[in-house]
Amino acid sequence: MSQIFHIAQRQVWETARDTGVPYTMSTRDLTLEQEGFIHCSATMAQVEGVLSRYYADVQDELVLLVIDPGLLDAPVRLEPAGDEFFPHIYGPIQPSAVIDVRPLPRTQ
């Protein structure tokens, strides 16, 4: 995997980026500490599915973090969820591992 994707609330991501503190939100309303890993997607199709299933009613502005797994200090494992495999990061995301931040069109 040359890159993986994580859906983030813009404000939470920008706070981590601006302070240099590792990003630790796993998924909607759950932290890395609570969940044990950070949920990610391997493809844009997976991102779209996650958005429609879990974030359809979110009012906060969302962004898509594009992450280079090779720049992470934590292991990434592909794990099954339903009929697909999703990447999970077993540790925090250092802001330096995020190579792009994209607005999500439906939340602009």
C-alpha positions as CSV (number, residue, x, y, z in Angstrom):
1,M,0.0,0.0,0.0
2,S,1.5,3.3,-1.1
3,Q,-1.2,5.3,0.6
4,I,-4.2,4.8,2.9
5,F,-7.1,7.1,3.8
6,H,-8.7,8.3,7.0
7,I,-11.8,10.4,7.4
8,A,-11.2,13.1,10.0
9,Q,-13.1,16.1,11.5
10,R,-11.2,19.1,10.1
11,Q,-10.9,20.8,13.5
12,V,-9.5,17.8,15.2
13,W,-7.0,17.2,12.4
14,E,-5.9,20.8,12.3
15,T,-5.4,20.9,16.1
16,A,-3.1,17.8,15.9
17,R,-1.2,19.3,12.9
18,D,-0.8,22.7,14.3
19,T,0.4,21.5,17.7
20,G,2.6,18.6,16.3
21,V,0.7,16.2,18.6
22,P,0.0,12.8,17.0
23,Y,-3.6,12.3,15.8
24,T,-5.4,9.8,17.8
25,M,-9.0,9.7,16.7
26,S,-10.0,6.2,15.5
27,T,-13.3,6.8,14.0
28,R,-16.4,8.8,14.6
29,D,-16.5,9.6,18.4
30,L,-14.0,7.0,19.3
31,T,-10.3,7.5,20.1
32,L,-7.3,5.2,19.4
33,E,-7.3,4.3,23.1
34,Q,-11.0,3.3,23.1
35,E,-10.9,1.3,19.8
36,G,-7.3,-0.1,19.9
37,F,-6.5,1.1,16.3
38,I,-7.3,3.8,13.8
39,H,-9.8,3.0,11.1
40,C,-8.6,3.6,7.5
41,S,-9.6,2.8,4.0
42,A,-7.5,1.3,1.2
43,T,-9.5,2.8,-1.7
44,M,-11.7,5.7,-2.5
45,A,-14.6,3.2,-2.9
46,Q,-14.1,2.2,0.7
47,V,-14.0,5.8,1.7
48,E,-17.3,6.5,0.0
49,G,-18.9,3.4,1.7
50,V,-17.7,4.5,5.1
51,L,-18.9,8.1,4.5
52,S,-22.4,6.9,3.6
53,R,-22.7,4.3,6.4
54,Y,-21.1,6.1,9.4
55,Y,-20.9,9.8,8.6
56,A,-24.1,10.7,6.6
57,D,-25.5,12.8,9.5
58,V,-22.3,14.5,10.6
59,Q,-22.5,18.2,10.6
60,D,-18.8,19.0,11.2
61,E,-16.6,19.6,8.3
62,L,-14.8,16.4,7.3
63,V,-11.4,16.0,5.5
64,L,-9.7,13.0,4.0
65,L,-6.2,12.4,5.3
66,V,-3.9,10.7,2.8
67,I,-1.3,8.8,4.7
68,D,2.0,7.2,3.7
69,P,2.1,4.0,5.7
70,G,5.9,4.0,5.3
71,L,6.1,7.2,7.4
72,L,4.2,5.8,10.3
73,D,5.8,4.6,13.5
74,A,2.9,2.2,14.1
75,P,2.1,-1.0,12.3
76,V,-0.6,-1.1,9.7
77,R,-2.6,-4.3,9.3
78,L,-5.2,-5.2,6.6
79,E,-8.1,-6.8,8.5
80,P,-11.5,-8.2,7.4
81,A,-14.7,-6.2,7.8
82,G,-17.6,-7.9,6.1
83,D,-16.4,-8.9,2.6
84,E,-13.5,-6.4,2.4
85,F,-10.2,-5.8,4.1
86,F,-9.5,-2.4,5.6
87,P,-6.2,-1.0,6.9
88,H,-6.0,-0.4,10.6
89,I,-3.2,1.6,12.2
90,Y,-2.1,0.3,15.6
91,G,-0.8,3.5,17.0
92,P,-1.1,7.3,16.5
93,I,-0.7,9.1,13.2
94,Q,2.2,11.6,13.2
95,P,1.3,14.7,11.2
96,S,4.4,14.1,9.1
97,A,2.9,10.9,7.8
98,V,0.0,12.7,6.3
99,I,1.0,13.6,2.7
100,D,-2.2,15.3,1.6
101,V,-5.4,16.6,3.1
102,R,-8.4,16.7,0.8
103,P,-11.8,18.3,1.5
104,L,-14.7,15.9,1.2
105,P,-17.1,17.4,-1.3
106,R,-20.3,16.6,0.6
107,T,-19.0,18.5,3.7
108,Q,-17.6,21.7,2.1
